[in-house]
Amino acid sequence: MPIKVAAAPKNAMKLLETGIKQHLTAGLVDATLGQVESIAAPHRVFHLGLDALVGEKPIATAAEHVGWRAQLLGRGKQALASAELVITRGGLKFANVSRGPHAAGSGEGDAAAERWSREEKADHELALLRIPGAYCTALWLRSSDGKREAYVPIAPCPPNLRPNTVYTESELRAALLPEARKQLDGPRDGGG
C-alpha cells in the first residue's frame, strides 16, 4: 500500500510558498533554490527528547508534533532542500529553508520505507522523527494502529544505526539507549 502523509492545515502551502519567496527576496542567494520546480505535500515533524527515549512510553505517544516539513523538488522530482513550518501558540509560522542530507532526504531511505510498507500491506503515514539528543533523524512510518511502525535513519546518524535501513521501535531504542543514558546520567556543564 502506498505511504501517505497527514493532511496539512489549509494554510500550510501558502505559508511555505510565502516563506520561501521571502527567503529568496531577503538576499539569501542560494543557487539550488533557483532550481526548485515544485513543493511536495508537507508531512508532520515530531520531536523526541532523551528522557522520553529512555522511558517506557511508546514513541507514538511520547513524541511531540512540532511542525510540518515539505521537500523542495527539482527536475525529476529530486529533493533539493526542505522548508519547515513550526507550530506556535499563534498558529503555524514559517521556520526555515534547509539543505544537506537531512533536508533533502534520502532516495535510498525513501525506497526502503516504500518497500517495507508494501511488504507490511498496511497503511502508513510518512513523518519525520528528530531525536536531537541522540543525533538521530529518521523517516517514521506511522501506522494507524500504532503496532506496525518503522523508522529509517537518515545519514549522518549514530554509529549504532545504518542509514536507509528499516528498524522497529525496539531496535531503534536499543541502538540509541546506551548513549542516551550516558548523556542523561553524565556530568552537567558548570557543575562542580
Secondary structure, DSSP 4 states (H G I P E B T S, - for coil): --EE-PPPPTTHHHHHHHHHHHHHHTT---TTGGG--EEPPPEEEEE--HHHHHSSS-HHHHSEEEEEEEEEE-GGG-EEEEEEEEEETTEEEEEEEE-SHHHH--HHHHHHHHHHHHHHTS-EEEEEEEEGGGTEEEEEEEETTSSS-EEEEPSS--TTS-TT--B-HHHHHHHHHHHHHHHHHSPPTT--
